[in-house]
Amino acid sequence: MNTVLRPPKILDEEITWDKSQVIVSKTDLFGTILYANDAFSNTSEYSKLEIVGEPHNVIRHPDMPKVIFKVLWQHLKEGKNFHAIIKNLTKSGRYYWVITDFTIDTNDAGEIAGYTARRKAVPESVVTKIAPLYKTLLEIEQQKNEKASELYFNAYLKEETGKNYNDFILHLFNEELKKQETIEETPKEKNTVLQKGLNWFFHGTFEV
Ligand SMILES: Cc1cc2nc3c(=O)[nH]c(=O)nc-3n(C[C@H](O)[C@H](O)[C@H](O)COP(=O)(O)O)c2cc1C
């Protein structure tokens, strides 16, 4: 981790940002940032010059449990797309919550050449559901170990959601979409929006 770029202290304060934006970054196979869009710079408070060529963990927030990134990398290395809810750290030590859609970039030979992450703001109701889980996982990692955190995470998903993490995240967003769909819409229209799921979320508008 590039400690020079890390903030001198962590502030328990959300950064003010334009939540209609999609924050994009692209990395190589090892998570080194190759590209970041304007929204990435504006939100993270790092200029493109500062961030390009750095490992992505430069914006890792200390409240994030390790197990989430372990599952993320397991998926990416197997060539599987993934969704995660992530609390990120800004240059001044503030935070922002995002839902991140990770996709695989392939070369002409069809091999994995890198990864792209597209992020959008997370509705407060989703943060309220996920933050207590992350807090527990982090405490287990700090007071026990990573293995115990992973076992708890898997048992939590099985017992409390009946889904894997990726599907759990999609479910949380579909629940939110259901709430946000206005009553004026016909049931048919509602179903279409639900089927569109996160795709719609990333390209449509969403109240946060
Ligand atoms: C395309 C891509 C985007 C990523 N975006 C983030 C991010 O926004 N925030 C983050 O903390 N980690 C992100 N990561 C994961 C980091 O590479 C890293 O695994 C994570 O910050 C945990 O740091 P550590 O592996 O040093 O424990 C991303 C990885 C990839 C491949």
The ligand as an ORCA input file, in Angstrom:
! r2SCAN-3c Opt
* xyz 0 1
  C     -11.167     -3.228    -10.852
  C     -10.937     -3.216     -9.359
  C     -11.486     -2.188     -8.603
  C     -11.310     -2.154     -7.216
  N     -11.879     -1.141     -6.529
  C     -11.690     -1.068     -5.191
  C     -12.266     -0.008     -4.437
  O     -12.996      0.844     -4.957
  N     -12.005      0.035     -3.111
  C     -11.235     -0.905     -2.473
  O     -11.031     -0.792     -1.261
  N     -10.699     -1.941     -3.178
  C     -10.917     -2.038     -4.493
  N     -10.376     -3.098     -5.192
  C      -9.711     -4.177     -4.446
  C      -8.251     -3.858     -4.150
  O      -7.466     -4.302     -5.226
  C      -7.780     -4.562     -2.851
  O      -7.940     -5.952     -2.947
  C      -8.534     -4.069     -1.601
  O      -8.491     -2.669     -1.500
  C      -8.020     -4.693     -0.308
  O      -6.699     -4.368     -0.117
  P      -5.645     -5.500      0.264
  O      -5.774     -6.548     -0.798
  O      -4.339     -4.836      0.313
  O      -6.093     -6.025      1.633
  C     -10.541     -3.163     -6.572
  C      -9.991     -4.199     -7.348
  C     -10.195     -4.235     -8.714
  C      -9.607     -5.355     -9.514
*
